[in-house]
């Protein structure tokens, strides 16, 4: 093995070690924050590269061939871990380790080939083959990741492609120097290569940080959207009566307290003798009746109208921009449909309701509601008196 040409480059070695440690810490931070196995594997890879640089420096410094095997082993482990990262992608776990294990099985063969290259040729041949391997590894990561949204992800993939192209250029230059150049020329190029690689890997690391930041921002926006949807759903369901599906008494109270004039008609309706129904058929039947009345009211009004369950068996309907005559016809239609009410297991069970309306145009909603409520009770008393006279 000819070690007369390469000289240990202390400055390049320090840059490689600082860079490897920096990149390992960056990707470790990204893994801790995101728990994405891709970043974890990159962190492990750079720790292996940190150890490989030590053995490479000792190889240049001592001219001892024994260091070549250790150097090649850690460089090969660096390659294997990056292949594993590409296969994992941005998932939270590594699902298939078989390809990685198969690559580890090639480690003894790889080390033997490296040693043969070292013993029967200059180190240019090893560096050329090593550059070709790294070219394919970075290109494989570039292809495996696919297209991801965000500028950070695009810069990260571009950095991988640029590194692949750079190592391909390194391989060509090493092959040229191996055949036509001098030892001093390729040793000098090897020093400059460390600086180029450090700059490109810095771009890669910062792109990974940017990609993670964009992912966090997207996640925050997604969670904000989910939170806003949940808030609206909570508000909507909080305003609904659980039994009838209509707006509840609290929603009506806020509607009244909002103040201002209401342009439309207010209707109040109440079931006649609902207590007798509960006593005769039980509360389950009573609940079913209320549930069906809620469905009937909801299907009998327009989307701009509002229906509320005001009390136990009392309901309020707000007919927006409606005249009293039309609102009265709608209430009469609801009353007629309730007379044909059927209860499961009991057959026909006509429901009687009393109702009253009030024109709210030019008035506050509370006054119109009070007037409609008085008219409803007047109608209820009149119906009770008529029923008494019949019997």
Secondary structure as GFF3:
##gff-version 3
##sequence-region A 1 391
A	DSSP	alpha_helix	10	34	.	.	.	ID=ss1
A	DSSP	alpha_helix	37	62	.	.	.	ID=ss2
A	DSSP	alpha_helix	66	88	.	.	.	ID=ss3
A	DSSP	alpha_helix	98	105	.	.	.	ID=ss4
A	DSSP	alpha_helix	107	120	.	.	.	ID=ss5
A	DSSP	alpha_helix	123	145	.	.	.	ID=ss6
A	DSSP	alpha_helix	151	180	.	.	.	ID=ss7
A	DSSP	alpha_helix	183	238	.	.	.	ID=ss8
A	DSSP	alpha_helix	249	257	.	.	.	ID=ss9
A	DSSP	beta_strand	261	262	.	.	.	ID=ss10
A	DSSP	beta_strand	264	271	.	.	.	ID=ss11
A	DSSP	alpha_helix	274	281	.	.	.	ID=ss12
A	DSSP	alpha_helix	283	300	.	.	.	ID=ss13
A	DSSP	beta_strand	306	309	.	.	.	ID=ss14
A	DSSP	beta_strand	314	320	.	.	.	ID=ss15
A	DSSP	alpha_helix	324	338	.	.	.	ID=ss16
A	DSSP	beta_strand	342	343	.	.	.	ID=ss17
A	DSSP	beta_strand	347	348	.	.	.	ID=ss18
A	DSSP	beta_strand	353	359	.	.	.	ID=ss19
A	DSSP	beta_strand	363	364	.	.	.	ID=ss20
A	DSSP	alpha_helix	365	390	.	.	.	ID=ss21
###
